[in-house]
Amino acid sequence: MLKRNQKNPILTRSDIPNVAPNLIDVSSVFNPGAVKFNNKYILLLRVQNRGRETFIVKAESPNGVDFKVDNKIVDFKGMEKIREKIYHIYDARITKIDNIHYIMFAMDMDAGCQLGLAKTTDFEEFQFLGIVSEGDIRNGVLFPEKVNGKYLRFDRPNKVQLEEGPSSGNTICLSESDDLLKWKIVKQVMGGRFHYWDENIGSGPSPVKTREGWLHIYHGIALHFASSNIYQAGVALHDLKDPSIVLFRGKYNILEPRELFELAGQVPNVVFPSGMVVENYDEEGYALPDSKVLVYYGGADTAVGLATTTIKELIEDSKQ
């Protein structure tokens, strides 16, 4: 199991400054993207107001635990050119590719959930690159480098209707692109495991390159409880040359709702991993086995939690 930080939850609604007119006395903050940039830890937070609108807000920390939240909403320049109405943007994932940080996030629109893509070089200005999906799809996470000459991502088509909830999915797919804008699904990578902790699934943070394979934290939903769906986190290891090949996939979750802020909130019984910082890599870009790993997650769609582990421990968990 991941080790929770003793200060959890590290961010709550009370940490979000008032930003008129959209963010006044907000309802919740959760599901952050995470990165370490210029020796500072940065989160792109999902913040929800009392009208149930969602916005992305940046937070910064010198130590990865104590965050100061910006008093402004992230402005993705160019998004105003989209003709279709965008109701919400949320669940940002951050991936560095060739010294550019890309942010992939969900966008609720009339046609369903789409994936949006933006980029930044300084986390001060953000350029919206466009809608990079078709159909109802979520949980898009970029790989940090090309594989076999292609940009890759994991994503999750939404084909399952949760009872009294949004559409979801029980498969993670591998998609590829030549330019990061036009994507096609290559193949299904992982399916949900019926009757276990991960009946419906979706990717968490971006995959991490290790000597043993691509390390992939994902969320799973146990649907077979009468009272509630239970969101948990697990880990898999994928082949370096062909990430559609799952080398190992942990039988057990690595984080499940146990603390009060994970059990009670807008959506009870949720831990949702969305951001991860790996502290140390070798000269060839592989995460070191003993590197500390910080995993940021949403608790009950209401607050932000932090848990830590190491690369070695995650790889071992994938093999259990």
C-alpha positions as CSV (number, residue, x, y, z in Angstrom):
1,M,0.0,0.0,0.0
2,L,1.1,3.6,-0.6
3,K,2.0,5.6,2.5
4,R,-0.3,8.5,3.1
5,N,1.1,11.8,4.1
6,Q,0.4,12.7,7.7
7,K,-0.9,16.2,6.7
8,N,-3.6,14.7,4.5
9,P,-5.7,16.1,3.0
10,I,-3.0,18.5,1.8
11,L,-5.6,20.7,0.0
12,T,-9.2,21.4,0.8
13,R,-11.8,23.9,-0.4
14,S,-10.6,26.3,2.3
15,D,-7.2,26.6,0.6
16,I,-8.8,28.0,-2.6
17,P,-8.8,31.8,-2.7
18,N,-11.8,33.7,-3.9
19,V,-11.5,34.5,-7.6
20,A,-14.5,36.6,-8.7
21,P,-16.8,35.9,-10.4
22,N,-16.4,32.1,-10.9
23,L,-14.7,30.9,-7.7
24,I,-16.3,32.3,-4.5
25,D,-16.4,30.0,-1.5
26,V,-15.8,26.9,-3.7
27,S,-17.3,23.5,-3.1
28,S,-14.3,21.2,-3.7
29,V,-10.8,20.7,-5.1
30,F,-9.5,17.3,-6.4
31,N,-7.9,15.2,-9.1
32,P,-4.7,17.3,-9.7
33,G,-2.1,16.9,-12.4
34,A,1.4,17.1,-10.9
35,V,5.0,17.9,-12.0
36,K,8.3,19.0,-10.6
37,F,9.5,22.1,-12.5
38,N,12.5,24.3,-11.6
39,N,12.8,22.6,-8.3
40,K,9.2,23.4,-7.3
41,Y,6.2,21.1,-7.2
42,I,3.3,22.2,-9.3
43,L,-0.3,21.0,-9.3
44,L,-3.0,21.8,-11.8
45,L,-6.1,21.4,-9.6
46,R,-9.7,20.6,-10.5
47,V,-11.7,23.2,-8.6
48,Q,-15.5,23.1,-8.5
49,N,-17.7,26.1,-7.6
50,R,-21.2,26.0,-6.1
51,G,-22.7,26.0,-9.5
52,R,-20.9,22.7,-10.1
53,E,-18.7,24.4,-12.8
54,T,-15.1,23.2,-12.9
55,F,-11.9,25.1,-13.6
56,I,-8.2,24.4,-13.6
57,V,-6.2,26.4,-11.0
58,K,-2.4,26.1,-10.4
59,A,-0.8,25.5,-7.0
60,E,2.9,25.6,-6.1
61,S,5.1,24.1,-3.3
62,P,8.7,24.1,-2.3
63,N,8.5,20.6,-0.7
64,G,5.6,18.8,-2.5
65,V,3.3,19.0,0.6
66,D,2.6,22.6,1.5
67,F,1.0,24.3,-1.5
68,K,0.0,27.9,-2.2
69,V,-2.8,28.2,-4.6
70,D,-2.8,30.9,-7.3
71,N,-5.6,33.6,-7.1
72,K,-6.4,33.1,-10.8
73,I,-7.9,30.5,-13.1
74,V,-5.6,29.0,-15.7
75,D,-6.3,30.6,-19.0
76,F,-5.8,28.2,-21.9
77,K,-5.3,30.7,-24.7
78,G,-7.0,29.7,-27.9
79,M,-9.8,27.7,-26.3
80,E,-12.2,30.6,-27.0
81,K,-12.0,29.6,-30.7
82,I,-13.9,26.4,-30.1
83,R,-17.4,26.8,-31.4
84,E,-19.0,24.0,-29.4
85,K,-20.0,24.8,-25.8
86,I,-17.5,23.5,-23.2
87,Y,-19.3,22.9,-19.9
88,H,-16.4,21.8,-17.8
89,I,-12.6,21.2,-18.1
90,Y,-11.0,18.9,-15.5
91,D,-8.7,16.1,-14.5
92,A,-5.5,17.5,-16.0
93,R,-2.6,15.1,-16.6
94,I,0.9,16.6,-17.2
95,T,3.6,15.1,-19.4
96,K,7.0,16.5,-20.3
97,I,8.1,15.7,-23.9
98,D,11.3,17.4,-25.3
99,N,11.3,20.2,-22.8
100,I,7.7,21.1,-23.4
101,H,5.0,20.3,-20.8
102,Y,1.8,19.0,-22.3
103,I,-1.5,19.0,-20.4
104,M,-4.2,16.7,-21.4
105,F,-7.6,17.1,-19.8
106,A,-11.3,16.1,-20.0
107,M,-13.8,18.5,-21.6
108,D,-17.5,18.0,-21.1
109,M,-19.4,19.0,-24.3
110,D,-22.8,18.3,-25.8
111,A,-21.4,15.3,-27.7
112,G,-19.9,13.8,-24.5
113,C,-16.5,13.9,-22.9
114,Q,-13.7,14.9,-25.2
115,L,-9.9,15.3,-24.6
116,G,-8.3,18.7,-24.8
117,L,-4.5,19.3,-25.2
118,A,-2.5,22.3,-24.1
119,K,1.2,23.1,-23.7
120,T,3.4,25.4,-21.6
121,T,7.1,26.0,-21.2
122,D,6.9,28.1,-18.0
123,F,3.6,27.2,-16.2
124,E,2.6,30.9,-16.5
125,E,1.2,30.9,-20.0
126,F,-0.8,28.0,-21.5
127,Q,-1.6,27.5,-25.2
128,F,-4.6,25.4,-26.1
129,L,-3.7,23.1,-29.1
130,G,-7.1,21.6,-29.8
131,I,-9.6,18.8,-29.2
132,V,-7.6,15.6,-29.7
133,S,-10.3,12.9,-29.6
134,E,-13.5,11.7,-31.2
135,G,-16.5,10.2,-29.4
136,D,-16.9,9.9,-25.7
137,I,-13.5,9.3,-24.2
138,R,-11.6,10.1,-20.9
139,N,-8.4,9.5,-19.0
140,G,-6.0,10.4,-21.7
141,V,-2.4,10.2,-20.6
142,L,0.6,10.9,-22.8
143,F,3.8,8.9,-22.8
144,P,6.9,11.1,-22.1
145,E,8.6,10.1,-25.4
146,K,7.9,8.6,-28.8
147,V,7.9,4.9,-29.1
148,N,8.7,3.4,-32.5
149,G,8.5,6.9,-34.0
150,K,4.9,7.6,-32.7
151,Y,3.5,9.6,-29.9
152,L,1.5,7.3,-27.6
153,R,-1.2,7.7,-25.0
154,F,-3.4,5.5,-22.9
155,D,-7.1,6.5,-23.0
156,R,-10.5,5.1,-22.0
157,P,-13.5,5.1,-24.2
158,N,-16.7,5.6,-22.2
159,K,-19.1,2.8,-23.1
160,V,-20.5,1.9,-19.7
161,Q,-23.3,3.8,-18.1
162,L,-22.9,3.9,-14.3
163,E,-26.1,3.6,-12.3
164,E,-27.3,7.2,-11.6
165,G,-23.9,8.4,-12.7
166,P,-21.8,9.4,-15.8
167,S,-20.7,7.1,-18.6
168,S,-17.5,5.2,-17.8
169,G,-15.4,2.4,-19.2
170,N,-13.9,-1.0,-18.5
171,T,-11.1,-0.9,-21.1
172,I,-7.9,1.1,-21.4
173,C,-6.6,1.5,-25.0
174,L,-3.3,2.4,-26.5
175,S,-3.6,5.2,-29.2
176,E,-0.9,6.7,-31.4
177,S,-0.3,9.9,-33.3
178,D,2.2,11.5,-35.6
179,D,1.6,15.1,-34.4
180,L,-0.2,14.9,-31.0
181,L,-3.4,16.2,-32.6
182,K,-4.8,13.4,-34.7
183,W,-5.1,10.1,-32.9
184,K,-6.1,6.6,-33.7
185,I,-6.7,3.6,-31.3
186,V,-4.1,0.9,-31.8
187,K,-5.5,-1.8,-29.6
188,Q,-7.1,-2.6,-26.3
189,V,-4.6,-2.9,-23.5
190,M,-6.4,-3.8,-20.3
191,G,-9.9,-4.7,-19.4
192,G,-11.8,-4.6,-16.2
193,R,-11.8,-7.6,-14.0
194,F,-15.4,-8.7,-13.2
195,H,-16.2,-9.1,-9.5
196,Y,-12.9,-7.7,-8.3
197,W,-11.6,-4.2,-7.3
198,D,-11.1,-3.0,-10.9
199,E,-14.3,-3.8,-12.8
200,N,-14.2,-0.4,-14.6
201,I,-10.7,1.1,-15.1
202,G,-8.9,4.2,-16.4
203,S,-5.4,5.5,-16.4
204,G,-4.0,7.7,-13.6
205,P,-0.8,9.7,-14.1
206,S,1.3,9.4,-17.2
207,P,3.4,6.2,-17.6
208,V,6.9,6.2,-16.1
209,K,9.9,4.7,-17.9
210,T,11.8,2.1,-15.9
211,R,14.4,-0.5,-16.8
212,E,11.7,-3.2,-16.3
213,G,9.0,-1.5,-18.4
214,W,6.5,1.3,-18.5
215,L,5.1,1.8,-15.0
216,H,1.4,2.6,-15.1
217,I,-0.8,3.6,-12.1
218,Y,-4.5,3.3,-12.9
219,H,-7.8,3.6,-11.1
220,G,-10.3,0.8,-10.7
221,I,-13.9,0.9,-9.7
222,A,-15.6,-1.9,-7.7
223,L,-19.2,-1.9,-9.0
224,H,-20.6,-4.9,-7.2
225,F,-21.4,-3.3,-3.9
226,A,-25.0,-2.4,-3.4
227,S,-24.3,0.8,-1.5
228,S,-21.6,2.5,-3.6
229,N,-19.0,2.3,-6.3
230,I,-15.6,2.1,-4.7
231,Y,-12.7,3.9,-6.6
232,Q,-9.2,2.5,-5.9
233,A,-5.7,2.6,-7.4
234,G,-3.6,-0.1,-8.8
235,V,-0.4,-0.6,-10.9
236,A,0.7,-2.4,-14.0
237,L,3.9,-2.8,-15.9
238,H,4.0,-2.6,-19.7
239,D,6.6,-3.7,-22.3
240,L,9.0,-0.8,-23.2
241,K,8.9,-1.5,-27.0
242,D,5.2,-2.3,-27.2
243,P,3.2,-0.8,-24.3
244,S,0.1,-2.7,-25.4
245,I,1.7,-5.7,-23.9
246,V,1.0,-6.0,-20.1
247,L,3.9,-7.7,-18.5
248,F,2.5,-7.6,-15.0
249,R,-0.7,-6.3,-13.4
250,G,-1.2,-6.3,-9.6
251,K,-3.9,-8.4,-8.2
252,Y,-4.3,-6.1,-5.2
253,N,-5.0,-2.4,-5.1
254,I,-2.2,-0.1,-3.8
255,L,-4.6,2.5,-2.3
256,E,-8.2,2.3,-1.3
257,P,-10.6,4.6,0.6
258,R,-9.9,4.4,4.3
259,E,-9.5,7.9,5.7
260,L,-12.6,10.1,6.4
261,F,-11.8,12.5,3.6
262,E,-11.7,9.6,1.1
263,L,-14.9,7.9,2.5
264,A,-17.1,11.0,2.8
265,G,-17.6,13.8,0.3
266,Q,-19.3,14.7,-2.9
267,V,-18.7,11.2,-4.2
268,P,-18.1,8.8,-1.3
269,N,-15.5,6.0,-1.3
270,V,-13.1,7.5,-3.9
271,V,-9.3,7.7,-4.2
272,F,-8.5,8.9,-7.7
273,P,-4.7,9.0,-8.6
274,S,-4.1,11.7,-11.2
275,G,-0.6,13.2,-10.6
276,M,2.8,11.7,-9.9
277,V,6.3,13.0,-9.4
278,V,9.3,10.7,-9.6
279,E,12.3,12.3,-8.0
280,N,15.3,10.6,-9.6
281,Y,16.1,9.3,-13.0
282,D,19.4,8.0,-14.5
283,E,21.3,9.6,-17.4
284,E,19.3,7.7,-19.9
285,G,15.9,8.8,-18.6
286,Y,14.9,5.7,-16.6
287,A,13.4,6.1,-13.2
288,L,15.8,4.9,-10.5
289,P,14.5,1.9,-8.5
290,D,15.1,3.6,-5.1
291,S,13.6,6.9,-6.3
292,K,10.9,8.4,-4.1
293,V,7.5,8.7,-5.8
294,L,4.8,11.2,-4.8
295,V,1.3,10.3,-5.9
296,Y,-1.4,13.0,-5.7
297,Y,-5.0,11.9,-5.7
298,G,-8.6,13.2,-5.2
299,G,-10.4,12.0,-2.1
300,A,-14.2,11.6,-2.4
301,D,-14.2,14.3,-5.2
302,T,-13.7,16.8,-2.5
303,A,-10.1,17.2,-1.4
304,V,-6.5,16.4,-2.4
305,G,-4.4,13.7,-0.8
306,L,-0.7,12.7,-1.1
307,A,0.8,9.3,-0.8
308,T,4.4,8.1,-1.3
309,T,6.2,5.0,-2.4
310,T,9.3,4.1,-4.5
311,I,9.7,2.8,-8.0
312,K,10.9,-0.5,-6.7
313,E,7.9,-0.9,-4.5
314,L,5.5,-0.1,-7.3
315,I,7.2,-2.6,-9.6
316,E,7.0,-5.3,-6.9
317,D,3.3,-4.4,-6.4
318,S,2.6,-5.0,-10.1
319,K,4.0,-8.5,-9.8
320,Q,1.8,-9.6,-6.8
